[in-house]
Amino acid sequence: MMNRLRALALLLPALLGAAFAPLAAQHADALPAGLFDGLQYRYIGPVGNRVSAVAGVPGAPFVYYFGAASGGVFKTTDGGVHWTPVFDDQDVMSVGALAVAPSDSSIVWVGTGEAHIRSNVSIGAGVFRSLDGGRTWTHMGLAETGRIGRIRIHPRDPNTVYVAALGHLYGPQEERGVFRTRDGGETWDRVLFVDDSTGAYDLEMDPEDPSVLYASTWQMWIRTWGRWSGGPGSGIFATRDGGDTWTRLEGNGLPEEHVGKIGLAMSAADPARLYALIETNANRAVGDVDPQHGVLWRSDDRGRTWRIVSREHA
């Protein structure tokens, strides 16, 4: 129970932010100052360790799913007042990614195995799909991918799905990279592969053109005595033909040295804008920051050129 309470404490700010973001964008000038000053947080459950994935349902502002690092998947239909575990009958409880089909909200995908690496993470068993809003689930393959960091679904074709698979990370492995299905998970093609020491961590789809995707790869190892992050395998890749071919994005403002984990995010307001949160050695707590290093990069031309917009760590 305590694990479930901790995960909800992490989830609530994300839910509240998602709920009020459209209102703030539309009525930023009309909201009185201090409107939410009296808001008090309270535990409403449930919890299953830290929250590793959250997904809302388009057109249903009170329906959310969240996945926990070791607690399965929960669903709310009343904006978080009540939660129901919907994944407990499966053989794996570690969740790394969640996605709801934009064209059919009854279709929900779960990628298992948390990709936010730390000492106490569990590997997964591939991907699962529900066709009835989480009531029942079917295992759809990729069982050996270890950890799945992101799932993207085509906005008009729910059978076309992309999966960023990091791998188990305990040694060389072929079952990692970006995988694509065009038949709802019956068959999969590995469309992006760097090497057997590098997996795919994050994945973004252009909101205007679903044939354009961006993937980040992460070279990472886990040993019993420690973890190593970064190397020549880490990078950002782009496809403009739905995953058939990929181009590594290099230079043009991106770090020239080896990097580690990379998180990606596209702007909902401007589809040409792409953010990359890049692990470099830019940590003032342990040394001087080289001008080459930073924390957050931004592209305003769909990844063609980049500039540092923040050198500060949170």
Long-range contacts (C-beta under 8 A, 24 or more apart in sequence): 1-47, 2-47, 3-47, 3-48, 3-49, 3-68, 3-70, 3-71, 4-45, 4-46, 4-47, 4-48, 4-49, 4-68, 4-71, 5-43, 5-45, 5-46, 5-47, 6-47, 6-49, 6-50, 7-46, 7-47, 7-48, 7-49, 7-50, 7-51, 7-66, 7-68, 7-69, 7-71, 8-43, 8-44, 8-45, 8-46, 8-47, 8-51, 8-83, 9-41, 9-43, 9-47, 10-50, 10-51, 11-51, 11-54, 11-66, 11-80, 12-41, 12-80, 14-51, 14-54, 15-54, 15-64, 15-79, 15-80, 18-54, 18-56, 18-64, 19-61, 19-79, 44-80, 44-81, 44-82, 44-83, 45-83, 46-71, 46-74, 46-83, 46-85, 47-71, 48-72, 48-74, 48-93, 50-116, 52-94, 52-95, 52-96, 52-114, 52-115, 52-116, 53-95, 53-96, 53-97, 53-98, 53-111, 54-98, 55-98, 55-99, 55-100, 55-108, 56-100, 57-100, 57-105, 58-100, 58-102, 58-105, 59-105, 60-105, 63-105, 65-98, 65-100, 65-108, 65-134, 66-98, 67-95, 67-96, 67-97, 67-98, 67-110, 68-93, 68-95, 69-94, 69-95, 69-114, 69-116, 69-121, 69-122, 70-94, 70-114, 70-122, 71-95, 73-98, 73-110, 73-134, 75-133, 75-134, 86-130, 86-134, 86-135, 87-128, 87-134, 87-137, 89-137, 90-128, 90-137, 90-139, 91-125, 92-122, 92-124, 92-125, 93-122, 94-121, 94-122, 94-123, 94-124, 95-124, 96-124, 96-147, 96-148, 96-149, 96-166, 97-148, 97-149, 97-150, 97-151, 97-163, 97-164, 98-151, 99-151, 99-152, 99-153, 99-161, 100-153, 101-153, 101-158, 102-153, 102-155, 102-156, 103-154, 103-155, 103-156, 103-157, 103-158, 104-158, 105-133, 106-130, 106-131, 106-132, 106-133, 107-131, 107-153, 107-158, 108-133, 108-134, 109-140, 109-151, 109-153, 109-161, 110-137, 111-148, 111-149, 111-150, 111-151, 111-163, 111-165, 112-148, 113-145, 113-146, 113-147, 113-148, 113-166, 113-168, 114-147, 115-147, 115-148, 115-149, 115-150, 115-164, 115-166, 115-201, 117-147, 117-169, 117-220, 117-222, 117-227, 117-229, 119-227, 121-147, 123-147, 123-168, 124-148, 127-151, 127-163, 127-185, 129-184, 129-185, 140-181, 140-184, 140-185, 140-186, 141-185, 141-188, 142-175, 142-179, 142-188, 144-168, 144-173, 144-175, 145-175, 145-176, 145-179, 146-173, 146-175, 146-176, 146-199, 147-199, 149-200, 149-201, 149-202, 149-203, 150-200, 150-201, 150-202, 150-203, 151-203, 152-203, 152-204, 152-205, 152-213, 154-205, 154-210, 155-205, 155-207, 155-210, 156-210, 157-182, 158-184, 159-183, 159-184, 160-210, 160-242, 161-185, 162-191, 162-203, 162-205, 162-213, 162-243, 163-188, 163-203, 164-199, 164-200, 164-201, 164-202, 164-203, 164-215, 164-216, 165-199, 165-200, 166-199, 166-200, 166-201, 166-218, 166-220, 167-199, 169-199, 169-220, 169-221, 169-222, 170-221, 170-222, 170-223, 171-221, 172-196, 172-197, 173-199, 176-200, 177-217, 178-203, 178-215, 178-243, 178-246, 180-242, 180-243, 191-239, 191-243, 191-244, 191-246, 192-217, 192-237, 192-239, 192-243, 192-246, 194-219, 194-233, 194-235, 195-233, 197-221, 197-231, 197-233, 198-231, 198-233, 198-234, 201-261, 201-262, 201-263, 202-262, 202-263, 202-264, 203-264, 204-264, 204-265, 204-266, 204-274, 205-266, 206-266, 206-271, 206-302, 207-266, 207-268, 207-271, 208-271, 209-271, 210-242, 211-239, 211-240, 211-241, 211-242, 212-238, 212-239, 212-240, 212-302, 213-238, 213-239, 213-242, 213-243, 214-238, 214-264, 214-266, 214-274, 214-303, 215-239, 215-246, 215-264, 216-261, 216-262, 216-263, 216-264, 216-276, 217-262, 218-260, 218-261, 218-262, 219-260, 220-260, 220-261, 229-260, 229-261, 229-279, 230-258, 230-259, 230-260, 230-261, 230-279, 231-258, 232-258, 234-258, 234-259, 234-260, 234-261, 234-262, 234-279, 235-259, 235-262, 236-262, 236-264, 236-276, 236-303, 238-302, 238-303, 249-303, 249-306, 252-304, 252-305, 252-306, 253-297, 253-299, 253-305, 253-306, 253-307, 253-308, 254-278, 254-297, 254-306, 255-280, 255-292, 255-293, 255-294, 256-292, 257-292, 270-300, 271-302, 272-299, 272-300, 272-301, 272-302, 273-298, 273-299, 273-300, 274-298, 274-299, 274-302, 274-303, 275-299, 276-306, 282-311, 282-313, 283-313, 284-313, 285-313
